[in-house]
Amino acid sequence: MIRTVTATRYVKPLREGGSLPAIIEADDDGMYVLKFRGAAQGPKSLIAELIGGGIGRALGLPVPELVFVEFDGALGRNEPHAEIQDLVVRSAGLNLALDYLPGSFNFDPLNARDADPALAARIVWFDAYITNVDRTPRNPNMLLWHRKLWLIDHGAALYVHHTWADWQARARGRFQPIKDHILLKVAGDLRAADEALAPLVTPELIAELVDSIPDAWLEGEPTFASVADHRAAYVEYLRTRLESPRLFVEEAADAHAQRL
């Protein structure tokens, strides 16, 4: 279950990336990187972060803890940047955040060759499954903290939900962008990673994560007649991607062979 905390202090914005997250302090004395519901991609980015990060953690991958955050827009009233202040006000209510890793620094693409091959293969499999178009040399979305690799920012995953047209067929499809994955060249056996990880993404896990999406984040999608139908589509999409044959694994393995 994902905890819910209440923001007590707006610390500072993080100006990297287009979503303009912020560091906040919460009522559990923890520090978090808050992803604002009012950012450009809206709730879809938070849904991708919630589902992608939740699956990553269930697979044992190094993803910081995810929490829901009740945020009062008045906390950012002293933010001098007008655009950010507007974003903060628009995002009052329930948002999503990741545990803040103080002292961490961005992963250098030049260090990709030093990554553990088994871990790299699991990360490649994970990103291909959730159709994460990031994790490239241009945008690694990885941090180093206490000499350990951490995966962050899955808001660009599940791009099927930006247009649900033909989503049932697309659920069974390949994932060509995996050829640009920053860890693909150093990844170990991708089929072994598939055998180890696919059974861990259980129907129960998928249902629990999708059920945890707040109704307000699912409202207004014209493709579906109701929030319940919208929620069910996420469940079916994620389950269908795991059905054999998993073409996203074949795509990743083929791309891997070409990079060797």
Short mmCIF file of the C-alpha atoms (twelve columns), coordinates in Angstrom:
data_MODEL
# 
_entry.id   MODEL 
# 
loop_
_atom_site.group_PDB 
_atom_site.id 
_atom_site.type_symbol 
_atom_site.label_atom_id 
_atom_site.label_alt_id 
_atom_site.label_comp_id 
_atom_site.label_asym_id 
_atom_site.label_seq_id 
_atom_site.Cartn_x 
_atom_site.Cartn_y 
_atom_site.Cartn_z 
_atom_site.pdbx_PDB_model_num 
ATOM 1   C CA . MET A 1   0.000   0.000   0.000   1 
ATOM 2   C CA . ILE A 2   1.204   3.503   -0.814  1 
ATOM 3   C CA . ARG A 3   1.273   5.866   2.144   1 
ATOM 4   C CA . THR A 4   -0.292  9.309   2.142   1 
ATOM 5   C CA . VAL A 5   1.538   12.218  3.765   1 
ATOM 6   C CA . THR A 6   0.735   15.910  4.069   1 
ATOM 7   C CA . ALA A 7   3.188   18.533  2.840   1 
ATOM 8   C CA . THR A 8   4.217   20.922  5.596   1 
ATOM 9   C CA . ARG A 9   6.922   22.939  3.830   1 
ATOM 10  C CA . TYR A 10  7.717   23.863  0.244   1 
ATOM 11  C CA . VAL A 11  11.521  23.790  0.160   1 
ATOM 12  C CA . LYS A 12  12.538  24.624  -3.395  1 
ATOM 13  C CA . PRO A 13  11.728  23.848  -7.037  1 
ATOM 14  C CA . LEU A 14  13.877  21.534  -9.136  1 
ATOM 15  C CA . ARG A 15  14.254  23.274  -12.468 1 
ATOM 16  C CA . GLU A 16  15.585  20.260  -14.381 1 
ATOM 17  C CA . GLY A 17  13.135  18.723  -16.830 1 
ATOM 18  C CA . GLY A 18  9.803   19.949  -18.073 1 
ATOM 19  C CA . SER A 19  7.616   18.893  -15.144 1 
ATOM 20  C CA . LEU A 20  9.212   21.291  -12.611 1 
ATOM 21  C CA . PRO A 21  9.011   19.064  -9.508  1 
ATOM 22  C CA . ALA A 22  9.859   20.451  -6.085  1 
ATOM 23  C CA . ILE A 23  11.461  19.317  -2.869  1 
ATOM 24  C CA . ILE A 24  8.969   19.370  -0.002  1 
ATOM 25  C CA . GLU A 25  8.940   18.337  3.646   1 
ATOM 26  C CA . ALA A 26  6.009   16.303  4.972   1 
ATOM 27  C CA . ASP A 27  4.337   15.632  8.288   1 
ATOM 28  C CA . ASP A 28  6.329   12.402  8.737   1 
ATOM 29  C CA . ASP A 29  9.525   14.548  8.813   1 
ATOM 30  C CA . GLY A 30  10.519  13.067  5.456   1 
ATOM 31  C CA . MET A 31  11.757  14.993  2.442   1 
ATOM 32  C CA . TYR A 32  10.272  14.185  -0.947  1 
ATOM 33  C CA . VAL A 33  10.477  15.157  -4.602  1 
ATOM 34  C CA . LEU A 34  6.916   16.191  -5.400  1 
ATOM 35  C CA . LYS A 35  5.496   15.663  -8.887  1 
ATOM 36  C CA . PHE A 36  2.749   18.233  -9.457  1 
ATOM 37  C CA . ARG A 37  -0.617  17.178  -10.821 1 
ATOM 38  C CA . GLY A 38  -0.908  20.548  -12.547 1 
ATOM 39  C CA . ALA A 39  2.216   20.100  -14.692 1 
ATOM 40  C CA . ALA A 40  2.043   19.946  -18.482 1 
ATOM 41  C CA . GLN A 41  1.173   16.241  -18.781 1 
ATOM 42  C CA . GLY A 42  -1.309  16.462  -15.928 1 
ATOM 43  C CA . PRO A 43  -2.459  13.376  -14.014 1 
ATOM 44  C CA . LYS A 44  -1.283  10.985  -16.749 1 
ATOM 45  C CA . SER A 45  2.313   11.634  -15.757 1 
ATOM 46  C CA . LEU A 46  1.479   10.847  -12.135 1 
ATOM 47  C CA . ILE A 47  -0.341  7.667   -13.142 1 
ATOM 48  C CA . ALA A 48  2.693   6.523   -15.129 1 
ATOM 49  C CA . GLU A 49  4.927   7.375   -12.172 1 
ATOM 50  C CA . LEU A 50  2.665   5.494   -9.774  1 
ATOM 51  C CA . ILE A 51  2.309   2.353   -11.857 1 
ATOM 52  C CA . GLY A 52  5.841   2.316   -13.248 1 
ATOM 53  C CA . GLY A 53  7.508   3.046   -9.929  1 
ATOM 54  C CA . GLY A 54  5.244   0.599   -8.118  1 
ATOM 55  C CA . ILE A 55  6.074   -2.211  -10.524 1 
ATOM 56  C CA . GLY A 56  9.776   -1.373  -10.350 1 
ATOM 57  C CA . ARG A 57  9.762   -1.603  -6.563  1 
ATOM 58  C CA . ALA A 58  7.850   -4.898  -6.681  1 
ATOM 59  C CA . LEU A 59  10.538  -6.264  -9.004  1 
ATOM 60  C CA . GLY A 60  13.209  -5.375  -6.461  1 
ATOM 61  C CA . LEU A 61  14.644  -2.602  -8.605  1 
ATOM 62  C CA . PRO A 62  16.160  0.457   -6.897  1 
ATOM 63  C CA . VAL A 63  13.211  2.871   -7.085  1 
ATOM 64  C CA . PRO A 64  12.707  5.365   -4.219  1 
ATOM 65  C CA . GLU A 65  9.565   5.008   -2.113  1 
ATOM 66  C CA . LEU A 66  6.442   6.535   -3.649  1 
ATOM 67  C CA . VAL A 67  3.907   8.420   -1.526  1 
ATOM 68  C CA . PHE A 68  0.728   10.324  -2.133  1 
ATOM 69  C CA . VAL A 69  1.022   13.914  -0.913  1 
ATOM 70  C CA . GLU A 70  -1.774  16.209  0.179   1 
ATOM 71  C CA . PHE A 71  -0.508  19.621  -0.872  1 
ATOM 72  C CA . ASP A 72  -1.832  23.057  0.061   1 
ATOM 73  C CA . GLY A 73  -1.097  25.495  -2.753  1 
ATOM 74  C CA . ALA A 74  -0.566  28.243  -0.193  1 
ATOM 75  C CA . LEU A 75  2.728   26.594  0.774   1 
ATOM 76  C CA . GLY A 76  4.291   27.991  -2.389  1 
ATOM 77  C CA . ARG A 77  3.053   31.545  -1.974  1 
ATOM 78  C CA . ASN A 78  6.620   32.840  -1.567  1 
ATOM 79  C CA . GLU A 79  7.852   31.238  -4.793  1 
ATOM 80  C CA . PRO A 80  9.160   34.205  -6.845  1 
ATOM 81  C CA . HIS A 81  8.840   32.551  -10.256 1 
ATOM 82  C CA . ALA A 82  5.331   33.280  -11.584 1 
ATOM 83  C CA . GLU A 83  5.116   30.151  -13.757 1 
ATOM 84  C CA . ILE A 84  6.099   27.880  -10.885 1 
ATOM 85  C CA . GLN A 85  3.779   29.642  -8.461  1 
ATOM 86  C CA . ASP A 86  0.900   29.127  -10.874 1 
ATOM 87  C CA . LEU A 87  1.814   25.443  -11.155 1 
ATOM 88  C CA . VAL A 88  1.849   25.114  -7.369  1 
ATOM 89  C CA . VAL A 89  -1.585  26.717  -7.015  1 
ATOM 90  C CA . ARG A 90  -3.082  24.538  -9.773  1 
ATOM 91  C CA . SER A 91  -1.784  21.420  -8.027  1 
ATOM 92  C CA . ALA A 92  -3.492  21.903  -4.674  1 
ATOM 93  C CA . GLY A 93  -4.859  18.580  -3.452  1 
ATOM 94  C CA . LEU A 94  -3.497  15.070  -3.968  1 
ATOM 95  C CA . ASN A 95  -0.170  14.691  -5.763  1 
ATOM 96  C CA . LEU A 96  2.599   12.087  -5.927  1 
ATOM 97  C CA . ALA A 97  6.170   12.168  -4.650  1 
ATOM 98  C CA . LEU A 98  9.312   10.081  -4.402  1 
ATOM 99  C CA . ASP A 99  11.637  9.850   -1.447  1 
ATOM 100 C CA . TYR A 100 14.312  12.539  -1.721  1 
ATOM 101 C CA . LEU A 101 17.872  11.197  -1.931  1 
ATOM 102 C CA . PRO A 102 20.024  13.991  -0.462  1 
ATOM 103 C CA . GLY A 103 23.493  14.246  -1.917  1 
ATOM 104 C CA . SER A 104 22.676  12.098  -4.953  1 
ATOM 105 C CA . PHE A 105 23.945  13.119  -8.378  1 
ATOM 106 C CA . ASN A 106 22.906  12.440  -11.937 1 
ATOM 107 C CA . PHE A 107 24.156  9.272   -13.570 1 
ATOM 108 C CA . ASP A 108 26.880  9.973   -16.132 1 
ATOM 109 C CA . PRO A 109 26.221  8.110   -19.413 1 
ATOM 110 C CA . LEU A 110 29.968  7.527   -19.692 1 
ATOM 111 C CA . ASN A 111 29.699  5.275   -16.635 1 
ATOM 112 C CA . ALA A 112 27.102  2.989   -18.205 1 
ATOM 113 C CA . ARG A 113 29.796  0.468   -19.089 1 
ATOM 114 C CA . ASP A 114 30.416  -0.095  -15.372 1 
ATOM 115 C CA . ALA A 115 26.842  -1.159  -14.610 1 
ATOM 116 C CA . ASP A 116 26.165  -4.678  -13.357 1 
ATOM 117 C CA . PRO A 117 25.025  -6.723  -16.414 1 
ATOM 118 C CA . ALA A 118 22.319  -8.623  -14.522 1 
ATOM 119 C CA . LEU A 119 20.847  -5.434  -13.050 1 
ATOM 120 C CA . ALA A 120 21.103  -3.699  -16.426 1 
ATOM 121 C CA . ALA A 121 19.156  -6.539  -18.070 1 
ATOM 122 C CA . ARG A 122 16.409  -6.281  -15.453 1 
ATOM 123 C CA . ILE A 123 16.151  -2.530  -15.924 1 
ATOM 124 C CA . VAL A 124 15.968  -2.899  -19.723 1 
ATOM 125 C CA . TRP A 125 13.214  -5.525  -19.343 1 
ATOM 126 C CA . PHE A 126 11.297  -3.300  -16.927 1 
ATOM 127 C CA . ASP A 127 11.483  -0.231  -19.186 1 
ATOM 128 C CA . ALA A 128 10.427  -2.244  -22.239 1 
ATOM 129 C CA . TYR A 129 7.441   -3.648  -20.345 1 
ATOM 130 C CA . ILE A 130 6.174   -0.262  -19.145 1 
ATOM 131 C CA . THR A 131 7.128   1.383   -22.484 1 
ATOM 132 C CA . ASN A 132 9.389   3.949   -20.868 1 
ATOM 133 C CA . VAL A 133 10.733  6.216   -23.603 1 
ATOM 134 C CA . ASP A 134 13.274  7.757   -21.248 1 
ATOM 135 C CA . ARG A 135 16.442  6.157   -19.789 1 
ATOM 136 C CA . THR A 136 18.494  7.140   -22.806 1 
ATOM 137 C CA . PRO A 137 21.977  8.747   -22.878 1 
ATOM 138 C CA . ARG A 138 20.228  12.071  -23.433 1 
ATOM 139 C CA . ASN A 139 17.905  11.603  -20.473 1 
ATOM 140 C CA . PRO A 140 19.102  8.742   -18.214 1 
ATOM 141 C CA . ASN A 141 16.671  9.376   -15.321 1 
ATOM 142 C CA . MET A 142 19.040  7.596   -12.968 1 
ATOM 143 C CA . LEU A 143 20.869  8.808   -9.903  1 
ATOM 144 C CA . LEU A 144 23.877  7.597   -7.957  1 
ATOM 145 C CA . TRP A 145 23.368  7.685   -4.206  1 
ATOM 146 C CA . HIS A 146 25.786  6.077   -1.749  1 
ATOM 147 C CA . ARG A 147 27.441  4.443   -4.771  1 
ATOM 148 C CA . LYS A 148 24.194  2.732   -5.745  1 
ATOM 149 C CA . LEU A 149 22.160  3.221   -8.885  1 
ATOM 150 C CA . TRP A 150 18.598  4.534   -8.425  1 
ATOM 151 C CA . LEU A 151 15.812  4.774   -10.999 1 
ATOM 152 C CA . ILE A 152 13.674  7.917   -11.039 1 
ATOM 153 C CA . ASP A 153 11.037  9.686   -13.118 1 
ATOM 154 C CA . HIS A 154 8.779   7.205   -14.895 1 
ATOM 155 C CA . GLY A 155 6.281   9.862   -15.940 1 
ATOM 156 C CA . ALA A 156 6.964   9.284   -19.645 1 
ATOM 157 C CA . ALA A 157 6.101   5.572   -19.428 1 
ATOM 158 C CA . LEU A 158 2.785   4.027   -20.512 1 
ATOM 159 C CA . TYR A 159 2.499   6.413   -23.433 1 
ATOM 160 C CA . VAL A 160 -0.495  4.381   -24.623 1 
ATOM 161 C CA . HIS A 161 -2.638  6.454   -22.258 1 
ATOM 162 C CA . HIS A 162 -1.967  9.665   -24.190 1 
ATOM 163 C CA . THR A 163 -4.099  8.211   -26.962 1 
ATOM 164 C CA . TRP A 164 -6.025  5.039   -26.197 1 
ATOM 165 C CA . ALA A 165 -6.768  4.307   -29.864 1 
ATOM 166 C CA . ASP A 166 -6.192  0.600   -30.702 1 
ATOM 167 C CA . TRP A 167 -4.803  0.057   -27.218 1 
ATOM 168 C CA . GLN A 168 -5.683  -3.654  -27.116 1 
ATOM 169 C CA . ALA A 169 -3.536  -4.337  -30.167 1 
ATOM 170 C CA . ARG A 170 -0.779  -2.033  -28.967 1 
ATOM 171 C CA . ALA A 171 -0.608  -3.934  -25.683 1 
ATOM 172 C CA . ARG A 172 0.824   -6.908  -27.570 1 
ATOM 173 C CA . GLY A 173 3.235   -4.816  -29.585 1 
ATOM 174 C CA . ARG A 174 6.956   -4.395  -29.638 1 
ATOM 175 C CA . PHE A 175 8.769   -1.415  -28.160 1 
ATOM 176 C CA . GLN A 176 11.205  -0.053  -30.730 1 
ATOM 177 C CA . PRO A 177 12.567  2.798   -28.539 1 
ATOM 178 C CA . ILE A 178 14.324  0.182   -26.392 1 
ATOM 179 C CA . LYS A 179 17.159  0.280   -28.933 1 
ATOM 180 C CA . ASP A 180 18.187  3.634   -27.435 1 
ATOM 181 C CA . HIS A 181 18.273  2.450   -23.805 1 
ATOM 182 C CA . ILE A 182 21.356  3.649   -21.984 1 
ATOM 183 C CA . LEU A 183 22.024  0.222   -20.419 1 
ATOM 184 C CA . LEU A 184 21.209  -1.983  -23.407 1 
ATOM 185 C CA . LYS A 185 24.793  -2.502  -24.565 1 
ATOM 186 C CA . VAL A 186 25.980  -3.650  -21.129 1 
ATOM 187 C CA . ALA A 187 22.877  -5.699  -20.291 1 
ATOM 188 C CA . GLY A 188 23.240  -9.376  -19.551 1 
ATOM 189 C CA . ASP A 189 20.821  -12.134 -20.587 1 
ATOM 190 C CA . LEU A 190 17.491  -10.445 -21.329 1 
ATOM 191 C CA . ARG A 191 15.605  -13.707 -21.662 1 
ATOM 192 C CA . ALA A 192 16.847  -14.783 -18.237 1 
ATOM 193 C CA . ALA A 193 15.643  -11.443 -16.892 1 
ATOM 194 C CA . ASP A 194 12.278  -12.102 -18.534 1 
ATOM 195 C CA . GLU A 195 11.987  -15.519 -16.890 1 
ATOM 196 C CA . ALA A 196 12.803  -14.033 -13.488 1 
ATOM 197 C CA . LEU A 197 10.697  -10.881 -13.630 1 
ATOM 198 C CA . ALA A 198 7.534   -11.679 -15.574 1 
ATOM 199 C CA . PRO A 199 6.120   -13.980 -12.843 1 
ATOM 200 C CA . LEU A 200 6.597   -11.189 -10.275 1 
ATOM 201 C CA . VAL A 201 4.175   -8.875  -12.066 1 
ATOM 202 C CA . THR A 202 1.137   -10.739 -10.805 1 
ATOM 203 C CA . PRO A 203 -2.503  -9.947  -11.571 1 
ATOM 204 C CA . GLU A 204 -2.850  -9.037  -7.895  1 
ATOM 205 C CA . LEU A 205 0.006   -6.524  -8.102  1 
ATOM 206 C CA . ILE A 206 -1.446  -4.925  -11.224 1 
ATOM 207 C CA . ALA A 207 -4.903  -4.707  -9.682  1 
ATOM 208 C CA . GLU A 208 -3.560  -3.199  -6.456  1 
ATOM 209 C CA . LEU A 209 -1.576  -0.506  -8.260  1 
ATOM 210 C CA . VAL A 210 -4.367  0.415   -10.642 1 
ATOM 211 C CA . ASP A 211 -6.919  0.432   -7.826  1 
ATOM 212 C CA . SER A 212 -4.729  2.928   -5.984  1 
ATOM 213 C CA . ILE A 213 -5.076  5.541   -8.760  1 
ATOM 214 C CA . PRO A 214 -7.304  8.321   -7.388  1 
ATOM 215 C CA . ASP A 215 -10.608 8.629   -9.236  1 
ATOM 216 C CA . ALA A 216 -9.931  12.318  -9.917  1 
ATOM 217 C CA . TRP A 217 -6.855  11.401  -11.961 1 
ATOM 218 C CA . LEU A 218 -8.967  9.188   -14.237 1 
ATOM 219 C CA . GLU A 219 -11.856 11.541  -14.911 1 
ATOM 220 C CA . GLY A 220 -12.452 13.212  -18.245 1 
ATOM 221 C CA . GLU A 221 -10.944 10.553  -20.544 1 
ATOM 222 C CA . PRO A 222 -13.199 10.622  -23.665 1 
ATOM 223 C CA . THR A 223 -12.298 7.076   -24.752 1 
ATOM 224 C CA . PHE A 224 -14.136 5.500   -21.829 1 
ATOM 225 C CA . ALA A 225 -17.687 5.847   -20.580 1 
ATOM 226 C CA . SER A 226 -16.686 5.805   -16.915 1 
ATOM 227 C CA . VAL A 227 -13.797 5.921   -14.490 1 
ATOM 228 C CA . ALA A 228 -14.309 2.195   -13.893 1 
ATOM 229 C CA . ASP A 229 -13.859 1.470   -17.616 1 
ATOM 230 C CA . HIS A 230 -10.761 3.668   -17.713 1 
ATOM 231 C CA . ARG A 231 -9.298  1.837   -14.716 1 
ATOM 232 C CA . ALA A 232 -10.092 -1.549  -16.260 1 
ATOM 233 C CA . ALA A 233 -8.215  -0.589  -19.433 1 
ATOM 234 C CA . TYR A 234 -4.997  -0.073  -17.469 1 
ATOM 235 C CA . VAL A 235 -5.403  -3.502  -15.875 1 
ATOM 236 C CA . GLU A 236 -6.062  -5.234  -19.181 1 
ATOM 237 C CA . TYR A 237 -3.234  -3.413  -20.936 1 
ATOM 238 C CA . LEU A 238 -0.658  -4.345  -18.292 1 
ATOM 239 C CA . ARG A 239 -1.827  -7.965  -18.124 1 
ATOM 240 C CA . THR A 240 -1.910  -8.345  -21.893 1 
ATOM 241 C CA . ARG A 241 1.672   -7.145  -22.251 1 
ATOM 242 C CA . LEU A 242 2.753   -10.120 -20.156 1 
ATOM 243 C CA . GLU A 243 1.021   -12.713 -22.319 1 
ATOM 244 C CA . SER A 244 3.239   -14.929 -24.461 1 
ATOM 245 C CA . PRO A 245 4.809   -14.314 -26.835 1 
ATOM 246 C CA . ARG A 246 6.190   -11.146 -25.258 1 
ATOM 247 C CA . LEU A 247 7.276   -9.242  -28.332 1 
ATOM 248 C CA . PHE A 248 8.817   -6.466  -26.275 1 
ATOM 249 C CA . VAL A 249 11.361  -9.014  -24.995 1 
ATOM 250 C CA . GLU A 250 12.153  -10.162 -28.524 1 
ATOM 251 C CA . GLU A 251 12.571  -6.545  -29.607 1 
ATOM 252 C CA . ALA A 252 14.951  -5.862  -26.723 1 
ATOM 253 C CA . ALA A 253 16.945  -9.054  -27.364 1 
ATOM 254 C CA . ASP A 254 17.273  -8.253  -31.078 1 
ATOM 255 C CA . ALA A 255 18.391  -4.688  -30.322 1 
ATOM 256 C CA . HIS A 256 20.841  -6.008  -27.738 1 
ATOM 257 C CA . ALA A 257 22.415  -8.403  -30.246 1 
ATOM 258 C CA . GLN A 258 22.902  -5.550  -32.705 1 
ATOM 259 C CA . ARG A 259 24.665  -3.450  -30.075 1 
ATOM 260 C CA . LEU A 260 27.255  -6.110  -29.199 1 
# 
